[in-house]
Amino acid sequence: MKSALLGAALSLSPSPATIAPVQTAPSLSPSAAPSLPLLAPSALNPTLAVPAAPERPRTLLPTEIPALPGFPGLALPQAAKPLPSGERQSAEAAARFDGARAGDPGEGWTSGTFEGDGGAAIAYKSRRGAGSAPARVYAGGLALNESFEPLFARPAAPAGNELFVWTRGHRPSEWLHSKSPIDADARDLARAVSLAAESSPGGKVELALHSFGTLVFQRMIQLHEEPAVAAALKALAGSRVFMLHATTHYEGSERKAGPDFERMSQATRAVVDWLDAGDATADLWRRTAEFNPFLAPMVAAWLQQWDFQRGQVISMAARDAAKMMKADLSEPWDKAVDHIRKAFLKDLAADARDPAWQESMLRRSSDMFRLEFSPEDAARIKTLGIRLELVHADGDKLLNWESAKALFERLGIPCPAKAPPVGAVLRDASGRFRARLVSGDHYWPLKRRDELAALLKP
């Protein structure tokens, strides 16, 4: 994947990059060495270095606090408050629920929220179908969630109930700080599936996923032992799951996708681990200052510097991603849906200035490179009787053929070395996993809504 998402991160990453493990259960792929990566002073010309936090917090002595200028009038931030970098989604756009998130969910749609992982308010919109087909839940991509708005704008009524969910950090859903958003995303998606199952014939649900949404589903499979996830997988058993422009990650998959993909993997994880190291140190110093108020001015000064440097790093990575998305959306679409493209550009301009969107995108990119999708995970999908319908576009510049091929082969779908021609359909031995090649790019679901509708037809 040749994405500008982390162009800035590549220049900021230490060399060699040392990756710290992410603590989840079951965990995403661990990295070697627990030492903490630090940005070189030349990267941002900072005067601040992030020290490694000890394994067990203890009260620091005054001589152990770095020499920083004191600001007697500066109040120490309270540990109970979120970091200024945006642990919660800003409330200014909480009412934007439609495809352009302008306030109206659209004709026939009803907006709502449910309590997601960690208590986050997750926004969704839903509408009732005209027939008795199973309900379908939709989840979109990394930078822009609204991958299916052109489909929703078609005049034809859906055959079954539909529910579209905004992942956390995408307005109007709330953002709660998480080291591993993909775990929260997987639990949120499971909750959306269970919600849709309540009003679906037979309690069965289909999934339609685009780009990063396909990785969330893979993580959901890995969290199958959690009761809420298990309930959602029961609703998906025997149903269709559409994975549009999908990829995966497991040991060695970066090399298959090419050197650019491999370098971006290393850089992304290094930067996110650097952020986690600094956050852990900031939390430690907050607790230390509570026991020794005389240190509060110095600690507050350090926290102020850390927050500034932290925000700069995240903003730099997100700025290039926003530029890439703007370029991708610069070409007019079909007249019937071009107003959606223009709305996306407007939303993107607002998102790119939102710290929650910036950090959620960076951390999700890191999570993608920590996922370890195993043969056992693929086998579990078959055990559930799920039918996978995968789509790859011949002109996809974000996820090349090698990236898609890594997933197809993990699922047991034989693939040629080079991408087959448009129209080809590849199958696994059971015939339940199918991958088709289409003409278009990464935004095929947005630009080819009629083709998508034909694929989704019951």
C-alpha positions as CSV (number, residue, x, y, z in Angstrom):
1,M,0.0,0.0,0.0
2,K,1.6,3.3,-1.1
3,S,-0.2,5.7,1.2
4,A,0.8,9.2,2.2
5,L,-0.8,8.5,5.6
6,L,2.5,8.2,7.3
7,G,4.9,10.1,5.1
8,A,5.6,12.3,8.0
9,A,6.0,9.4,10.3
10,L,8.7,7.9,8.1
11,S,10.8,11.0,8.6
12,L,10.2,11.0,12.4
13,S,10.8,7.3,13.1
14,P,14.0,6.4,15.0
15,S,16.6,4.2,13.4
16,P,16.6,1.4,14.2
17,A,13.0,1.4,15.3
18,T,12.3,-0.5,18.6
19,I,8.8,-1.5,19.0
20,A,7.1,-2.1,22.4
21,P,4.3,-4.7,22.7
22,V,0.7,-3.8,22.7
23,Q,-1.2,-5.3,25.6
24,T,-4.5,-6.7,24.5
25,A,-6.2,-10.1,25.1
26,P,-5.7,-11.9,22.9
27,S,-2.8,-9.6,22.0
28,L,-2.0,-8.2,18.7
29,S,1.4,-9.2,17.4
30,P,4.1,-8.3,19.9
31,S,7.3,-6.6,18.9
32,A,10.8,-7.2,20.0
33,A,12.5,-5.3,22.8
34,P,10.7,-3.4,25.5
35,S,13.0,-0.3,25.2
36,L,11.3,3.0,24.3
37,P,12.0,4.7,20.9
38,L,12.7,8.4,21.1
39,L,12.6,11.0,18.3
40,A,15.9,12.4,17.3
41,P,16.3,16.1,18.2
42,S,16.6,16.9,14.5
43,A,13.1,15.6,13.8
44,L,11.2,18.4,15.4
45,N,14.0,20.3,17.0
46,P,12.5,19.6,20.5
47,T,14.2,20.4,23.8
48,L,12.1,17.6,25.3
49,A,13.1,14.0,25.5
50,V,10.7,11.4,26.8
51,P,12.3,9.3,29.6
52,A,11.4,5.6,30.0
53,A,8.8,5.0,32.7
54,P,9.7,2.4,35.3
55,E,7.6,-0.7,35.4
56,R,6.1,0.2,38.8
57,P,5.3,3.8,39.6
58,R,7.1,5.3,42.5
59,T,7.5,8.8,43.9
60,L,10.3,10.6,42.1
61,L,12.8,12.7,44.0
62,P,13.3,16.3,43.1
63,T,16.7,15.5,41.6
64,E,15.1,13.0,39.3
65,I,12.9,15.5,37.6
66,P,14.6,17.0,34.4
67,A,15.7,20.6,34.7
68,L,12.7,22.5,33.3
69,P,11.8,26.1,33.8
70,G,9.3,26.6,36.6
71,F,5.9,28.3,36.0
72,P,4.6,29.0,39.6
73,G,1.2,30.2,38.2
74,L,0.7,27.1,36.0
75,A,-1.8,24.6,37.5
76,L,-1.0,20.9,37.3
77,P,-3.4,19.0,35.1
78,Q,-5.5,16.5,37.1
79,A,-5.0,12.8,36.4
80,A,-8.8,12.3,36.0
81,K,-9.0,14.7,33.1
82,P,-8.4,13.6,29.5
83,L,-5.2,14.5,27.8
84,P,-5.4,17.8,25.8
85,S,-4.6,15.7,22.7
86,G,-8.2,14.7,22.5
87,E,-9.3,11.7,24.6
88,R,-12.9,12.5,23.8
89,Q,-14.5,13.6,20.6
90,S,-15.3,17.3,20.5
91,A,-19.0,18.0,21.0
92,E,-19.3,20.8,18.4
93,A,-20.4,18.3,15.7
94,A,-22.3,15.8,17.8
95,A,-25.5,16.3,15.7
96,R,-24.0,15.5,12.3
97,F,-25.5,12.2,11.4
98,D,-26.0,12.0,7.6
99,G,-23.5,11.0,4.9
100,A,-22.1,14.5,4.9
101,R,-22.8,14.6,8.7
102,A,-24.8,17.8,8.3
103,G,-27.5,16.9,10.9
104,D,-30.2,15.0,9.0
105,P,-29.8,11.2,8.6
106,G,-31.6,11.3,5.3
107,E,-35.0,10.3,4.1
108,G,-36.1,7.0,5.6
109,W,-33.2,6.9,8.0
110,T,-33.3,7.2,11.8
111,S,-30.2,8.3,13.8
112,G,-29.2,6.8,17.2
113,T,-26.3,5.9,19.5
114,F,-25.4,2.9,21.5
115,E,-22.8,2.5,24.3
116,G,-19.6,1.2,22.8
117,D,-16.5,-0.3,24.3
118,G,-15.4,1.7,27.3
119,G,-18.6,3.7,27.4
120,A,-18.0,5.6,24.2
121,A,-21.1,6.9,22.4
122,I,-21.1,5.3,19.0
123,A,-23.4,6.9,16.4
124,Y,-25.3,5.0,13.8
125,K,-28.2,5.4,11.4
126,S,-30.7,2.8,10.3
127,R,-33.7,2.2,8.0
128,R,-36.2,-0.5,7.5
129,G,-36.2,-2.7,4.5
130,A,-39.1,-3.4,2.1
131,G,-38.6,-7.2,2.2
132,S,-37.7,-10.0,4.5
133,A,-34.0,-10.3,3.7
134,P,-31.5,-10.4,6.6
135,A,-30.4,-7.1,8.1
136,R,-27.1,-5.7,6.9
137,V,-24.6,-3.7,8.9
138,Y,-22.2,-1.4,7.0
139,A,-18.8,-0.1,8.2
140,G,-16.4,2.0,6.2
141,G,-12.8,3.0,5.7
142,L,-9.9,4.5,7.7
143,A,-9.9,8.2,6.8
144,L,-13.6,8.6,5.7
145,N,-16.2,6.2,7.1
146,E,-19.0,7.0,4.7
147,S,-18.0,4.4,2.0
148,F,-21.6,3.5,1.1
149,E,-23.4,6.9,0.8
150,P,-23.9,6.6,-2.9
151,L,-25.5,3.2,-2.4
152,F,-27.8,4.6,0.2
153,A,-28.8,7.4,-2.1
154,R,-30.2,5.0,-4.7
155,P,-34.1,5.4,-4.9
156,A,-34.6,1.6,-4.6
157,A,-35.6,0.5,-1.1
158,P,-33.4,-2.1,0.5
159,A,-34.6,-5.7,0.7
160,G,-33.8,-5.9,4.4
161,N,-33.1,-3.5,7.3
162,E,-29.8,-1.6,7.1
163,L,-27.6,-0.1,9.8
164,F,-24.5,2.1,9.2
165,V,-22.1,2.7,12.0
166,W,-19.5,5.5,12.5
167,T,-16.4,4.2,14.2
168,R,-15.1,6.1,17.1
169,G,-13.2,9.3,16.3
170,H,-15.3,9.8,13.2
171,R,-18.0,12.4,13.8
172,P,-20.6,12.1,15.3
173,S,-19.2,9.1,17.2
174,E,-17.2,9.8,20.3
175,W,-13.4,9.2,20.6
176,L,-12.1,7.7,23.8
177,H,-8.3,7.4,23.9
178,S,-7.2,3.9,23.4
179,K,-3.8,2.4,22.6
180,S,-5.4,-0.1,20.4
181,P,-8.6,1.3,18.7
182,I,-9.1,-1.8,16.5
183,D,-10.0,-3.8,19.7
184,A,-12.6,-1.2,20.6
185,D,-13.8,-1.1,16.9
186,A,-14.3,-4.9,16.9
187,R,-16.4,-4.7,20.1
188,D,-18.4,-1.8,18.7
189,L,-19.0,-3.6,15.4
190,A,-20.2,-6.7,17.4
191,R,-22.6,-4.4,19.3
192,A,-23.9,-3.0,16.0
193,V,-24.4,-6.6,14.7
194,S,-26.4,-7.6,17.8
195,L,-28.4,-4.4,17.6
196,A,-29.4,-5.2,14.0
197,A,-30.1,-8.8,14.8
198,E,-32.9,-7.7,17.2
199,S,-35.1,-6.7,14.3
200,S,-33.8,-9.1,11.6
201,P,-35.7,-12.2,10.4
202,G,-34.3,-15.2,12.2
203,G,-31.8,-12.9,14.0
204,K,-29.4,-13.2,11.1
205,V,-27.2,-10.4,9.9
206,E,-24.9,-9.7,6.9
207,L,-21.9,-7.4,6.9
208,A,-20.7,-5.0,4.2
209,L,-17.2,-3.7,5.0
210,H,-14.8,-1.5,3.1
211,S,-11.0,-1.1,3.6
212,F,-10.2,-0.8,7.3
213,G,-13.6,-2.2,8.2
214,T,-12.4,-5.6,6.8
215,L,-9.6,-5.6,9.3
216,V,-12.0,-4.8,12.2
217,F,-13.9,-7.9,11.2
218,Q,-10.7,-10.0,11.3
219,R,-10.0,-8.7,14.8
220,M,-13.6,-9.5,15.8
221,I,-12.9,-13.1,14.8
222,Q,-9.9,-13.1,17.0
223,L,-11.9,-11.9,20.0
224,H,-14.5,-14.7,19.5
225,E,-14.2,-15.8,23.1
226,E,-15.6,-12.6,24.5
227,P,-19.4,-13.1,25.2
228,A,-20.6,-10.0,23.3
229,V,-18.5,-10.9,20.3
230,A,-19.6,-14.5,20.4
231,A,-23.2,-13.3,20.3
232,A,-22.5,-11.2,17.2
233,L,-20.7,-14.1,15.5
234,K,-23.8,-16.3,16.1
235,A,-25.9,-13.7,14.2
236,L,-23.4,-13.8,11.4
237,A,-23.1,-17.6,11.2
238,G,-24.2,-18.8,7.8
239,S,-24.5,-15.3,6.4
240,R,-22.6,-13.3,3.8
241,V,-19.8,-11.0,4.7
242,F,-18.7,-8.6,1.9
243,M,-15.1,-7.5,2.2
244,L,-14.3,-4.7,-0.3
245,H,-10.7,-3.7,-0.9
246,A,-9.4,-5.8,1.9
247,T,-6.0,-6.8,3.2
248,T,-4.6,-8.4,6.3
249,H,-1.4,-8.7,8.3
250,Y,0.6,-11.6,9.6
251,E,4.4,-12.2,10.0
252,G,6.1,-11.6,6.7
253,S,3.1,-10.1,4.9
254,E,4.7,-6.6,4.7
255,R,7.5,-8.1,2.6
256,K,5.0,-9.6,0.2
257,A,3.4,-6.2,-0.3
258,G,6.7,-4.5,-1.1
259,P,9.4,-2.4,0.5
260,D,7.3,0.7,0.8
261,F,4.7,-1.2,2.8
262,E,7.3,-2.7,5.0
263,R,8.9,0.6,5.8
264,M,5.6,2.2,6.6
265,S,4.8,-0.7,8.9
266,Q,8.0,-0.1,10.9
267,A,7.6,3.6,11.0
268,T,4.0,3.6,12.0
269,R,4.5,1.3,15.0
270,A,7.6,3.2,16.1
271,V,5.8,6.5,16.2
272,V,2.8,5.1,18.0
273,D,5.1,3.4,20.6
274,W,6.9,6.7,21.1
275,L,3.5,8.3,21.8
276,D,2.7,5.5,24.3
277,A,6.0,5.9,26.0
278,G,5.5,9.6,26.5
279,D,1.9,9.2,27.7
280,A,3.0,6.6,30.3
281,T,5.7,8.9,31.6
282,A,3.2,11.8,31.8
283,D,0.8,9.7,33.8
284,L,3.6,8.7,36.1
285,W,4.6,12.3,36.7
286,R,1.0,13.3,37.4
287,R,0.8,10.7,40.1
288,T,4.2,11.7,41.5
289,A,3.2,15.4,41.7
290,E,0.1,14.4,43.7
291,F,2.3,13.1,46.4
292,N,4.7,16.0,46.2
293,P,3.0,19.3,45.4
294,F,6.3,21.2,45.4
295,L,7.1,19.4,42.1
296,A,3.8,20.5,40.5
297,P,5.2,23.6,38.6
298,M,8.1,21.6,37.1
299,V,5.8,18.7,36.2
300,A,3.2,21.0,34.7
301,A,5.9,22.6,32.5
302,W,7.0,19.2,31.3
303,L,3.4,18.2,30.6
304,Q,2.9,21.3,28.6
305,Q,5.9,20.7,26.5
306,W,5.0,17.0,26.0
307,D,1.5,17.9,24.9
308,F,2.8,20.4,22.3
309,Q,5.3,17.9,20.9
310,R,2.8,15.1,20.9
311,G,0.3,17.2,19.0
312,Q,2.8,18.2,16.4
313,V,3.8,14.6,15.6
314,I,0.2,13.5,15.2
315,S,-0.7,16.5,13.2
316,M,2.2,16.1,10.8
317,A,1.2,12.5,10.1
318,A,-2.5,13.4,9.6
319,R,-1.7,16.4,7.3
320,D,-0.2,14.2,4.6
321,A,-3.2,11.8,4.8
322,A,-5.6,14.6,4.4
323,K,-3.7,15.8,1.3
324,M,-3.8,12.4,-0.2
325,M,-7.5,12.1,0.4
326,K,-8.1,15.5,-1.1
327,A,-6.3,14.5,-4.2
328,D,-8.2,11.3,-4.4
329,L,-11.5,13.2,-4.2
330,S,-10.5,15.9,-6.7
331,E,-11.9,14.1,-9.8
332,P,-15.6,14.6,-10.3
333,W,-17.9,11.6,-10.0
334,D,-21.1,10.8,-11.8
335,K,-23.5,13.7,-11.6
336,A,-26.0,11.6,-9.6
337,V,-23.6,11.3,-6.6
338,D,-21.0,14.1,-7.1
339,H,-22.7,16.1,-4.4
340,I,-21.5,13.4,-2.0
341,R,-17.9,13.8,-3.1
342,K,-18.2,17.5,-2.5
343,A,-19.6,16.9,1.0
344,F,-16.7,14.6,1.7
345,L,-14.2,17.3,0.8
346,K,-16.0,19.6,3.2
347,D,-16.0,17.0,6.0
348,L,-12.3,16.2,5.3
349,A,-11.3,19.8,5.8
350,A,-12.9,19.7,9.3
351,D,-11.7,16.2,10.2
352,A,-8.1,17.1,9.3
353,R,-8.1,19.7,12.1
354,D,-9.7,17.4,14.7
355,P,-7.2,15.9,17.1
356,A,-9.5,12.9,17.7
357,W,-9.6,12.1,14.0
358,Q,-5.9,12.5,13.7
359,E,-4.9,10.2,16.5
360,S,-7.6,7.6,15.8
361,M,-6.3,7.3,12.2
362,L,-2.6,7.1,13.2
363,R,-3.3,4.4,15.9
364,R,-5.6,2.4,13.6
365,S,-2.8,2.3,11.0
366,S,-0.4,1.0,13.7
367,D,-3.0,-1.6,14.7
368,M,-3.2,-2.8,11.1
369,F,0.5,-3.7,11.2
370,R,0.1,-5.5,14.5
371,L,-2.7,-7.8,13.5
372,E,-1.7,-11.5,13.3
373,F,-4.4,-13.1,11.3
374,S,-3.7,-16.8,11.5
375,P,-4.8,-19.9,9.6
376,E,-6.8,-20.8,12.7
377,D,-8.7,-17.5,12.4
378,A,-9.5,-18.2,8.8
379,A,-10.7,-21.7,9.7
380,R,-13.0,-20.2,12.4
381,I,-14.8,-18.2,9.7
382,K,-15.4,-21.5,7.8
383,T,-16.6,-23.2,10.9
384,L,-19.2,-20.4,11.4
385,G,-20.4,-21.1,7.9
386,I,-19.8,-17.5,6.8
387,R,-19.7,-16.9,3.1
388,L,-17.0,-14.3,2.2
389,E,-17.4,-12.2,-0.9
390,L,-14.2,-10.3,-1.5
391,V,-13.6,-7.5,-4.1
392,H,-10.3,-6.1,-5.4
393,A,-10.0,-3.3,-8.0
394,D,-7.4,-3.4,-10.7
395,G,-6.6,0.2,-10.2
396,D,-6.4,0.2,-6.4
397,K,-3.3,2.3,-5.5
398,L,-3.8,2.1,-1.7
399,L,-3.9,-1.7,-1.5
400,N,-2.0,-3.3,-4.4
401,W,-2.5,-6.9,-5.7
402,E,0.2,-8.2,-3.4
403,S,-1.6,-6.7,-0.3
404,A,-5.0,-8.3,-1.3
405,K,-3.2,-11.6,-2.3
406,A,-1.8,-11.9,1.2
407,L,-5.4,-12.1,2.6
408,F,-6.8,-14.3,-0.2
409,E,-4.0,-16.9,0.3
410,R,-4.5,-16.8,4.1
411,L,-8.1,-17.7,3.4
412,G,-7.1,-20.6,1.2
413,I,-7.9,-19.0,-2.1
414,P,-5.3,-19.9,-4.7
415,C,-3.9,-16.8,-6.4
416,P,-1.7,-16.2,-9.5
417,A,1.5,-14.2,-9.1
418,K,0.1,-11.3,-11.1
419,A,-3.4,-9.9,-10.8
420,P,-5.9,-11.8,-13.0
421,P,-8.0,-9.8,-15.5
422,V,-11.1,-7.9,-14.5
423,G,-14.1,-10.2,-14.2
424,A,-12.1,-13.1,-12.8
425,V,-13.5,-14.9,-9.7
426,L,-11.1,-16.9,-7.5
427,R,-12.5,-19.5,-5.0
428,D,-11.3,-21.6,-2.2
429,A,-11.8,-25.4,-2.2
430,S,-15.2,-25.1,-0.5
431,G,-16.5,-22.4,-2.8
432,R,-17.6,-20.4,0.2
433,F,-14.8,-17.8,-0.1
434,R,-14.8,-15.9,-3.4
435,A,-12.7,-13.1,-4.6
436,R,-13.6,-11.1,-7.7
437,L,-11.6,-8.6,-9.7
438,V,-13.4,-5.4,-10.7
439,S,-12.5,-2.3,-12.8
440,G,-11.9,0.8,-10.6
441,D,-9.9,2.0,-7.7
442,H,-10.0,1.9,-3.9
443,Y,-13.2,4.0,-4.0
444,W,-15.1,1.5,-6.2
445,P,-18.0,1.2,-3.6
446,L,-18.4,5.0,-3.9
447,K,-18.0,5.4,-7.6
448,R,-19.8,2.2,-8.8
449,R,-22.9,2.0,-6.7
450,D,-24.9,0.1,-9.2
451,E,-22.2,-2.6,-9.5
452,L,-22.1,-2.7,-5.7
453,A,-25.9,-3.0,-5.4
454,A,-25.8,-6.0,-7.8
455,L,-23.1,-7.7,-5.7
456,L,-25.1,-7.2,-2.5
457,K,-28.4,-8.4,-4.0
458,P,-29.9,-11.2,-1.9
